[in-house]
Amino acid sequence: MADKTEFDVAIIGGGLAGLCLAIQCAQRGFSTVLFEKEKYPFHKVCGEYISMESYPFLQSLGLNPEAYNAPKIDRLTITDVKGKGYHFNLPLGGFGISRFTLDNELYQIALAQGVKVVHTKVSDVVFKEERFSIQHNGHASTARVVAGSFGKRSNLDIKWSRPFTTKKAAGKNYVGIKYHVRYPHPKDRITLHNFSDGYCGISAIEDEKCCVCYLTTAAQLQAAGNSISHLQKNILGKNPQLEQIFSTSEFLYTEPLAISQISFAPKSVIENHMLMVGDAAGLITPLCGNGMSMAMHASKICSETFAAFLQAKISRGQMEEQYVKRWKQVFASRLWIGRKVQQFFGHPITTRMFLQTMHGFPSAAKALIKSTHGKPF
């Protein structure tokens, strides 16, 4: 497909959702093109914890997490702003693996399946006469169906004036910061440390490393003079657990990875007849730790819906209706619960009260944790 410009399926964005979708479409025999502006392998701001609901799915794509010594995680600790810890079980559990490793392995599988990967930025997508025209770097490719998997916020979101891109609709503006470190954190545990107006997760990944990723408001970073080091010392450092991590870890990045303009506002699942997958369709709060599993599950729903249309079993309108219905059935409540739970975090009083309540009522805590996880798919 080196010179091919007409495809059954086009996917914009080569993150987790896009790669998984591309592999499934190719496995079904559809000609597939994937547009990704970065070159693999590369790091992404991400908590890098995947719940076990995704394990059999990854195996079906040809990837075995055990081959990368991905640590198994079945314990959760959450600290309040002052560093007091509350411990919980993770009934389903998960495992830790970096996006650097995971995405690159899926990329290699996609290539082996015959997916054409174009490393460029898509400038526009136009739907006309039952075909999509994908504009990229002065060129155009066409496809019968298109999926948008371009992450939390992209140039296409702005171009199409998607509602969440407006300041009023987006609500609070968040920033995410991520490191890989060496730190003696228990491999079987994911820990969320609260601090004023934010929280920071740490968990083990492959190669005896840990992922440290935190979320806070853009306003708080601005108040710190837009200095990440100042923010970490004077705000995160007030939690003694975080002060310990940031003062004693061996940091493996010369500079942290950062992403801004993160919004947890609801998003449309269909845009210009494109099916949205992953963060492009809706962003779950990181404290729930399931964004990656949701991305993969959405890719499976999308591939099945694409297949029904491309095999002439349903119309385009039915394809869109079925995708929206299935997406909401699987994800809507998880996103809503995540937004509600997030409101209790990052404040000294509400965080402590929430954690004390959950710790005092284990059955309620178990039900809440379960509500943010799905079932194997």
Summary of the structure (lengths in Angstrom):
residues: 377
radius of gyration: 20.5
end to end distance: 31.0
largest distance: 62.2
contacts: 1323
relative contact order: 0.18
helix: 41%
strand: 28%
